[in-house]
């Protein structure tokens, strides 16, 4: 596996950007930067992980909906992990190309209105398979097998971004790691459901991705015959937030009847 990156080149990202455009499909509220490129003045995700900018991220649900700190953390993760996971998930599912979204390569633009923040990459960097036409291009990481590609996705997205972010968050807020990991697990399902028009076999993709991320027990993507539905095993705590109407989300684990 080649781990050194040499320069940058936009071409390896092209199919990922095309898939993102298909998912965007005219949506005004889209939390991914155009071309996946972060602005020069955006907040590095590393500043979230080291805690210096974390209060700004966690304060969004408090400012917008009056959420208490623990619920604010869960809701902030629900949004943040969706926009973070979306490029990696659909890049892998549609083209077997994985944008490298470790905290040192992501930056955040905070917004006053929905979607409240936008994510982008500080430099284009993509993992690809050895037989991919982009292999060897500047800005690519080349791996030999599909399992290695999934390992790179998990290593960058989970181990070098969300895991240290959870550790930092739990130093600020009293909330269980299980709840925060559940937001990422569900986000994988949401991302694949959003990309269903450009996918073939989304439920199998969900199984592979959640297994690689070591989150298979926290969510699943179900094909009901009419639509793809995310089945969560954790709650985003929206039901304790008055500003959201104390509502239960349609996919909430609380709404499911226990099976005998």
Order of alpha helices (4+ residues) and beta strands (2+ residues): alpha-beta-beta-alpha-alpha-alpha-beta-beta-beta-beta-beta-alpha-alpha-alpha-alpha-beta-beta
